[in-house]
Amino acid sequence: MKVLCDIYRSPNKDEMYLYVDKREGTARVPKNLLELFGKPQHVTTMLVTPDKKLARAEADKLLKEVLTRGYYLQMPPIADSEMSEIALKNSKLQR
């Protein structure tokens, strides 16, 4: 099982990404999700296989979602308040 996925980022929410089958595009993504997501901004196209190493998603789960629902929504990581406080105090961690 493998899928050529287009990956889009949300202009409304940092680190939120939408994976869709390149052949279908966003046709199967619910309209209300697209409204919340904002106008999808194409990031890249990637061949996803079950053994593909992804930073914040399990490839097997991603593939199942894309094939059954038509999309996979990668949510932003949960902010850790303790780590945020440490980052604010450490000049090396500030942008």
MODELLER restraints for C-alpha pairs under 7 A, 6 or more apart:
rsr = mdl.restraints
at = mdl.atoms
rsr.add(forms.Gaussian(group=physical.xy_distance, feature=features.Distance(at['CA:1:A'], at['CA:49:A']), mean=6.36, stdev=0.5))
rsr.add(forms.Gaussian(group=physical.xy_distance, feature=features.Distance(at['CA:2:A'], at['CA:47:A']), mean=6.85, stdev=0.5))
rsr.add(forms.Gaussian(group=physical.xy_distance, feature=features.Distance(at['CA:2:A'], at['CA:48:A']), mean=5.59, stdev=0.5))
rsr.add(forms.Gaussian(group=physical.xy_distance, feature=features.Distance(at['CA:2:A'], at['CA:49:A']), mean=4.57, stdev=0.5))
rsr.add(forms.Gaussian(group=physical.xy_distance, feature=features.Distance(at['CA:3:A'], at['CA:21:A']), mean=6.40, stdev=0.5))
rsr.add(forms.Gaussian(group=physical.xy_distance, feature=features.Distance(at['CA:3:A'], at['CA:47:A']), mean=5.76, stdev=0.5))
rsr.add(forms.Gaussian(group=physical.xy_distance, feature=features.Distance(at['CA:3:A'], at['CA:48:A']), mean=5.38, stdev=0.5))
rsr.add(forms.Gaussian(group=physical.xy_distance, feature=features.Distance(at['CA:3:A'], at['CA:49:A']), mean=6.80, stdev=0.5))
rsr.add(forms.Gaussian(group=physical.xy_distance, feature=features.Distance(at['CA:4:A'], at['CA:21:A']), mean=5.96, stdev=0.5))
rsr.add(forms.Gaussian(group=physical.xy_distance, feature=features.Distance(at['CA:4:A'], at['CA:22:A']), mean=5.74, stdev=0.5))
rsr.add(forms.Gaussian(group=physical.xy_distance, feature=features.Distance(at['CA:4:A'], at['CA:45:A']), mean=6.91, stdev=0.5))
rsr.add(forms.Gaussian(group=physical.xy_distance, feature=features.Distance(at['CA:4:A'], at['CA:46:A']), mean=5.70, stdev=0.5))
rsr.add(forms.Gaussian(group=physical.xy_distance, feature=features.Distance(at['CA:4:A'], at['CA:47:A']), mean=4.33, stdev=0.5))
rsr.add(forms.Gaussian(group=physical.xy_distance, feature=features.Distance(at['CA:4:A'], at['CA:48:A']), mean=6.19, stdev=0.5))
rsr.add(forms.Gaussian(group=physical.xy_distance, feature=features.Distance(at['CA:5:A'], at['CA:19:A']), mean=6.04, stdev=0.5))
rsr.add(forms.Gaussian(group=physical.xy_distance, feature=features.Distance(at['CA:5:A'], at['CA:20:A']), mean=5.28, stdev=0.5))
rsr.add(forms.Gaussian(group=physical.xy_distance, feature=features.Distance(at['CA:5:A'], at['CA:21:A']), mean=4.63, stdev=0.5))
rsr.add(forms.Gaussian(group=physical.xy_distance, feature=features.Distance(at['CA:5:A'], at['CA:22:A']), mean=5.03, stdev=0.5))
rsr.add(forms.Gaussian(group=physical.xy_distance, feature=features.Distance(at['CA:5:A'], at['CA:45:A']), mean=5.53, stdev=0.5))
rsr.add(forms.Gaussian(group=physical.xy_distance, feature=features.Distance(at['CA:5:A'], at['CA:46:A']), mean=5.30, stdev=0.5))
rsr.add(forms.Gaussian(group=physical.xy_distance, feature=features.Distance(at['CA:5:A'], at['CA:47:A']), mean=6.09, stdev=0.5))
rsr.add(forms.Gaussian(group=physical.xy_distance, feature=features.Distance(at['CA:5:A'], at['CA:48:A']), mean=6.80, stdev=0.5))
rsr.add(forms.Gaussian(group=physical.xy_distance, feature=features.Distance(at['CA:6:A'], at['CA:19:A']), mean=5.85, stdev=0.5))
rsr.add(forms.Gaussian(group=physical.xy_distance, feature=features.Distance(at['CA:6:A'], at['CA:20:A']), mean=5.46, stdev=0.5))
rsr.add(forms.Gaussian(group=physical.xy_distance, feature=features.Distance(at['CA:6:A'], at['CA:21:A']), mean=6.27, stdev=0.5))
rsr.add(forms.Gaussian(group=physical.xy_distance, feature=features.Distance(at['CA:6:A'], at['CA:22:A']), mean=5.17, stdev=0.5))
rsr.add(forms.Gaussian(group=physical.xy_distance, feature=features.Distance(at['CA:6:A'], at['CA:44:A']), mean=6.06, stdev=0.5))
rsr.add(forms.Gaussian(group=physical.xy_distance, feature=features.Distance(at['CA:6:A'], at['CA:45:A']), mean=4.42, stdev=0.5))
rsr.add(forms.Gaussian(group=physical.xy_distance, feature=features.Distance(at['CA:6:A'], at['CA:46:A']), mean=6.57, stdev=0.5))
rsr.add(forms.Gaussian(group=physical.xy_distance, feature=features.Distance(at['CA:7:A'], at['CA:17:A']), mean=6.71, stdev=0.5))
rsr.add(forms.Gaussian(group=physical.xy_distance, feature=features.Distance(at['CA:7:A'], at['CA:18:A']), mean=5.71, stdev=0.5))
rsr.add(forms.Gaussian(group=physical.xy_distance, feature=features.Distance(at['CA:7:A'], at['CA:19:A']), mean=4.66, stdev=0.5))
rsr.add(forms.Gaussian(group=physical.xy_distance, feature=features.Distance(at['CA:7:A'], at['CA:20:A']), mean=6.62, stdev=0.5))
rsr.add(forms.Gaussian(group=physical.xy_distance, feature=features.Distance(at['CA:7:A'], at['CA:42:A']), mean=6.02, stdev=0.5))
rsr.add(forms.Gaussian(group=physical.xy_distance, feature=features.Distance(at['CA:7:A'], at['CA:43:A']), mean=5.59, stdev=0.5))
rsr.add(forms.Gaussian(group=physical.xy_distance, feature=features.Distance(at['CA:7:A'], at['CA:44:A']), mean=5.44, stdev=0.5))
rsr.add(forms.Gaussian(group=physical.xy_distance, feature=features.Distance(at['CA:7:A'], at['CA:45:A']), mean=5.98, stdev=0.5))
rsr.add(forms.Gaussian(group=physical.xy_distance, feature=features.Distance(at['CA:8:A'], at['CA:17:A']), mean=5.50, stdev=0.5))
rsr.add(forms.Gaussian(group=physical.xy_distance, feature=features.Distance(at['CA:8:A'], at['CA:18:A']), mean=5.11, stdev=0.5))
rsr.add(forms.Gaussian(group=physical.xy_distance, feature=features.Distance(at['CA:8:A'], at['CA:19:A']), mean=6.53, stdev=0.5))
rsr.add(forms.Gaussian(group=physical.xy_distance, feature=features.Distance(at['CA:8:A'], at['CA:40:A']), mean=5.39, stdev=0.5))
rsr.add(forms.Gaussian(group=physical.xy_distance, feature=features.Distance(at['CA:8:A'], at['CA:41:A']), mean=5.05, stdev=0.5))
rsr.add(forms.Gaussian(group=physical.xy_distance, feature=features.Distance(at['CA:8:A'], at['CA:42:A']), mean=4.37, stdev=0.5))
rsr.add(forms.Gaussian(group=physical.xy_distance, feature=features.Distance(at['CA:8:A'], at['CA:43:A']), mean=5.27, stdev=0.5))
rsr.add(forms.Gaussian(group=physical.xy_distance, feature=features.Distance(at['CA:9:A'], at['CA:16:A']), mean=5.90, stdev=0.5))
rsr.add(forms.Gaussian(group=physical.xy_distance, feature=features.Distance(at['CA:9:A'], at['CA:17:A']), mean=4.46, stdev=0.5))
rsr.add(forms.Gaussian(group=physical.xy_distance, feature=features.Distance(at['CA:9:A'], at['CA:18:A']), mean=6.34, stdev=0.5))
rsr.add(forms.Gaussian(group=physical.xy_distance, feature=features.Distance(at['CA:9:A'], at['CA:40:A']), mean=5.93, stdev=0.5))
rsr.add(forms.Gaussian(group=physical.xy_distance, feature=features.Distance(at['CA:9:A'], at['CA:41:A']), mean=5.26, stdev=0.5))
rsr.add(forms.Gaussian(group=physical.xy_distance, feature=features.Distance(at['CA:9:A'], at['CA:42:A']), mean=6.53, stdev=0.5))
rsr.add(forms.Gaussian(group=physical.xy_distance, feature=features.Distance(at['CA:9:A'], at['CA:43:A']), mean=6.48, stdev=0.5))
rsr.add(forms.Gaussian(group=physical.xy_distance, feature=features.Distance(at['CA:10:A'], at['CA:16:A']), mean=5.63, stdev=0.5))
rsr.add(forms.Gaussian(group=physical.xy_distance, feature=features.Distance(at['CA:10:A'], at['CA:17:A']), mean=6.11, stdev=0.5))
rsr.add(forms.Gaussian(group=physical.xy_distance, feature=features.Distance(at['CA:10:A'], at['CA:37:A']), mean=5.45, stdev=0.5))
rsr.add(forms.Gaussian(group=physical.xy_distance, feature=features.Distance(at['CA:10:A'], at['CA:38:A']), mean=5.92, stdev=0.5))
rsr.add(forms.Gaussian(group=physical.xy_distance, feature=features.Distance(at['CA:10:A'], at['CA:39:A']), mean=6.98, stdev=0.5))
rsr.add(forms.Gaussian(group=physical.xy_distance, feature=features.Distance(at['CA:10:A'], at['CA:40:A']), mean=5.67, stdev=0.5))
rsr.add(forms.Gaussian(group=physical.xy_distance, feature=features.Distance(at['CA:10:A'], at['CA:41:A']), mean=6.49, stdev=0.5))
rsr.add(forms.Gaussian(group=physical.xy_distance, feature=features.Distance(at['CA:11:A'], at['CA:38:A']), mean=5.91, stdev=0.5))
rsr.add(forms.Gaussian(group=physical.xy_distance, feature=features.Distance(at['CA:11:A'], at['CA:39:A']), mean=6.78, stdev=0.5))
rsr.add(forms.Gaussian(group=physical.xy_distance, feature=features.Distance(at['CA:12:A'], at['CA:37:A']), mean=6.23, stdev=0.5))
rsr.add(forms.Gaussian(group=physical.xy_distance, feature=features.Distance(at['CA:12:A'], at['CA:38:A']), mean=5.83, stdev=0.5))
rsr.add(forms.Gaussian(group=physical.xy_distance, feature=features.Distance(at['CA:14:A'], at['CA:76:A']), mean=6.82, stdev=0.5))
rsr.add(forms.Gaussian(group=physical.xy_distance, feature=features.Distance(at['CA:15:A'], at['CA:75:A']), mean=6.97, stdev=0.5))
rsr.add(forms.Gaussian(group=physical.xy_distance, feature=features.Distance(at['CA:15:A'], at['CA:76:A']), mean=4.80, stdev=0.5))
rsr.add(forms.Gaussian(group=physical.xy_distance, feature=features.Distance(at['CA:16:A'], at['CA:74:A']), mean=5.61, stdev=0.5))
rsr.add(forms.Gaussian(group=physical.xy_distance, feature=features.Distance(at['CA:16:A'], at['CA:75:A']), mean=4.89, stdev=0.5))
rsr.add(forms.Gaussian(group=physical.xy_distance, feature=features.Distance(at['CA:16:A'], at['CA:76:A']), mean=5.08, stdev=0.5))
rsr.add(forms.Gaussian(group=physical.xy_distance, feature=features.Distance(at['CA:17:A'], at['CA:73:A']), mean=5.94, stdev=0.5))
rsr.add(forms.Gaussian(group=physical.xy_distance, feature=features.Distance(at['CA:17:A'], at['CA:74:A']), mean=4.97, stdev=0.5))
rsr.add(forms.Gaussian(group=physical.xy_distance, feature=features.Distance(at['CA:17:A'], at['CA:75:A']), mean=6.76, stdev=0.5))
rsr.add(forms.Gaussian(group=physical.xy_distance, feature=features.Distance(at['CA:18:A'], at['CA:71:A']), mean=6.77, stdev=0.5))
rsr.add(forms.Gaussian(group=physical.xy_distance, feature=features.Distance(at['CA:18:A'], at['CA:72:A']), mean=5.77, stdev=0.5))
rsr.add(forms.Gaussian(group=physical.xy_distance, feature=features.Distance(at['CA:18:A'], at['CA:73:A']), mean=4.70, stdev=0.5))
rsr.add(forms.Gaussian(group=physical.xy_distance, feature=features.Distance(at['CA:18:A'], at['CA:74:A']), mean=6.15, stdev=0.5))
rsr.add(forms.Gaussian(group=physical.xy_distance, feature=features.Distance(at['CA:19:A'], at['CA:71:A']), mean=5.53, stdev=0.5))
rsr.add(forms.Gaussian(group=physical.xy_distance, feature=features.Distance(at['CA:19:A'], at['CA:72:A']), mean=5.01, stdev=0.5))
rsr.add(forms.Gaussian(group=physical.xy_distance, feature=features.Distance(at['CA:19:A'], at['CA:73:A']), mean=6.43, stdev=0.5))
rsr.add(forms.Gaussian(group=physical.xy_distance, feature=features.Distance(at['CA:20:A'], at['CA:26:A']), mean=6.46, stdev=0.5))
rsr.add(forms.Gaussian(group=physical.xy_distance, feature=features.Distance(at['CA:20:A'], at['CA:66:A']), mean=6.02, stdev=0.5))
rsr.add(forms.Gaussian(group=physical.xy_distance, feature=features.Distance(at['CA:20:A'], at['CA:70:A']), mean=6.23, stdev=0.5))
rsr.add(forms.Gaussian(group=physical.xy_distance, feature=features.Distance(at['CA:20:A'], at['CA:71:A']), mean=4.67, stdev=0.5))
rsr.add(forms.Gaussian(group=physical.xy_distance, feature=features.Distance(at['CA:20:A'], at['CA:72:A']), mean=6.64, stdev=0.5))
rsr.add(forms.Gaussian(group=physical.xy_distance, feature=features.Distance(at['CA:21:A'], at['CA:66:A']), mean=6.53, stdev=0.5))
rsr.add(forms.Gaussian(group=physical.xy_distance, feature=features.Distance(at['CA:21:A'], at['CA:70:A']), mean=6.95, stdev=0.5))
rsr.add(forms.Gaussian(group=physical.xy_distance, feature=features.Distance(at['CA:28:A'], at['CA:70:A']), mean=5.18, stdev=0.5))
rsr.add(forms.Gaussian(group=physical.xy_distance, feature=features.Distance(at['CA:29:A'], at['CA:70:A']), mean=6.40, stdev=0.5))
rsr.add(forms.Gaussian(group=physical.xy_distance, feature=features.Distance(at['CA:29:A'], at['CA:71:A']), mean=6.28, stdev=0.5))
rsr.add(forms.Gaussian(group=physical.xy_distance, feature=features.Distance(at['CA:48:A'], at['CA:59:A']), mean=6.79, stdev=0.5))
rsr.add(forms.Gaussian(group=physical.xy_distance, feature=features.Distance(at['CA:49:A'], at['CA:59:A']), mean=6.59, stdev=0.5))
rsr.add(forms.Gaussian(group=physical.xy_distance, feature=features.Distance(at['CA:50:A'], at['CA:59:A']), mean=5.17, stdev=0.5))
rsr.add(forms.Gaussian(group=physical.xy_distance, feature=features.Distance(at['CA:50:A'], at['CA:60:A']), mean=4.68, stdev=0.5))
rsr.add(forms.Gaussian(group=physical.xy_distance, feature=features.Distance(at['CA:51:A'], at['CA:59:A']), mean=6.70, stdev=0.5))
rsr.add(forms.Gaussian(group=physical.xy_distance, feature=features.Distance(at['CA:52:A'], at['CA:59:A']), mean=5.93, stdev=0.5))
rsr.add(forms.Gaussian(group=physical.xy_distance, feature=features.Distance(at['CA:53:A'], at['CA:59:A']), mean=6.97, stdev=0.5))
rsr.add(forms.Gaussian(group=physical.xy_distance, feature=features.Distance(at['CA:62:A'], at['CA:72:A']), mean=5.86, stdev=0.5))
rsr.add(forms.Gaussian(group=physical.xy_distance, feature=features.Distance(at['CA:65:A'], at['CA:71:A']), mean=6.01, stdev=0.5))
rsr.add(forms.Gaussian(group=physical.xy_distance, feature=features.Distance(at['CA:65:A'], at['CA:72:A']), mean=5.53, stdev=0.5))
rsr.add(forms.Gaussian(group=physical.xy_distance, feature=features.Distance(at['CA:66:A'], at['CA:72:A']), mean=5.54, stdev=0.5))
rsr.add(forms.Gaussian(group=physical.xy_distance, feature=features.Distance(at['CA:87:A'], at['CA:93:A']), mean=5.26, stdev=0.5))
rsr.add(forms.Gaussian(group=physical.xy_distance, feature=features.Distance(at['CA:87:A'], at['CA:94:A']), mean=6.32, stdev=0.5))
rsr.add(forms.Gaussian(group=physical.xy_distance, feature=features.Distance(at['CA:88:A'], at['CA:94:A']), mean=6.62, stdev=0.5))
